[in-house]
Amino acid sequence: MRVFVTGATGYVGFAVATALRRAGHDVYGLTRAVAKTPQLARQEIRPVIGDIGDPKSYADTAEACSVLVHAAFESSASGVTKDKTAVDALIEAGRRGSQPKTLIYTSGVWVHGDTGGKLVDETEPLHPIKLVAWRPPHEQLVLQAKVVRGLVIRPGCVYGGRGGLTGEGFAAAAAGKPPTVVGTGHNRWTMVHIDDLADAYVRAAESGLSGEVFDVTDRSRATVLELATAAARAAGFQGELRPVPLGEARRTMGDYADALALDQHVDARKAVRLLGWQPRHGGFVDEADVFYASWNAWRE
């Protein structure tokens, strides 16, 4: 298949585009930076220079593809507006060129809100935290679009390779600072390795399904304090980790603090059942040293 991926040099987008190419597909990757095009070319991904907020920069490419993967998001003041622009443009591309098109939208498990000890899945009513309250309406635009086969993937907290929340922990520890733990640290994030996540996108792209949402998470259940401690020790930080009360964290981090304080338990069995997907990585804590070495190598 011919596939177009937005955010193809981003953390998730690059892994997805690479996995799709390894699966034998002809992949076009959108990037804003000309300097990053060699990164795509090395992985046999065809670079497309453009911006998600400027559909004219990628409309022709999108129209020529049968699978559209929206993996980009810009964390600026205009990021949400640009995301909506991109969703509208990709749906519009479904009316032209290669048809029928599959459009895969990247959301995230934070739309579930705090689940505590309750196991939730795609059928559960959403309670998004303020930071991502805009995502469910964008999900629905994709799922309800008649001109594309719309799919939504909600990754857990992604780890492995060059980024993710655990990468933030590595960065702090490598700089001699404790990784940030908001709240008590006894909350649990629902996680997924970047390669397992990319595999789910490949399976979704090849599935022919439409109108489906997939939570994509592994089965690990470490607490955030355990995750932060593993990241700190892997990066050589031996100091004490002191959780920051949520109220105090909000004053310096804003709505992002609520995301870090989430306690979630999310079921990915729908992806197992409909896509044949299985997470191959058991979790972050036991191999934190391996993940740190990979993260550190990406910085070089």
Secondary structure as UniProt FT lines:
FT   STRAND          2..6
FT   TURN            7..9
FT   HELIX           11..22
FT   TURN            23..24
FT   STRAND          26..31
FT   HELIX           34..36
FT   HELIX           37..41
FT   TURN            42..44
FT   STRAND          46..49
FT   TURN            52..53
FT   HELIX           55..57
FT   HELIX           59..64
FT   STRAND          67..70
FT   TURN            77..78
FT   HELIX           79..93
FT   TURN            94..95
FT   STRAND          101..106
FT   HELIX           109..112
FT   TURN            116..117
FT   TURN            122..123
FT   HELIX           130..132
FT   TURN            133..134
FT   HELIX           135..144
FT   STRAND          148..155
FT   STRAND          157..159
FT   TURN            161..162
FT   HELIX           165..174
FT   TURN            175..176
FT   TURN            183..184
FT   STRAND          191..193
FT   HELIX           194..207
FT   STRAND          212..216
FT   HELIX           224..234
FT   TURN            235..236
FT   HELIX           246..253
FT   TURN            254..255
FT   HELIX           256..260
FT   HELIX           269..275
FT   HELIX           285..287
FT   HELIX           288..299
//
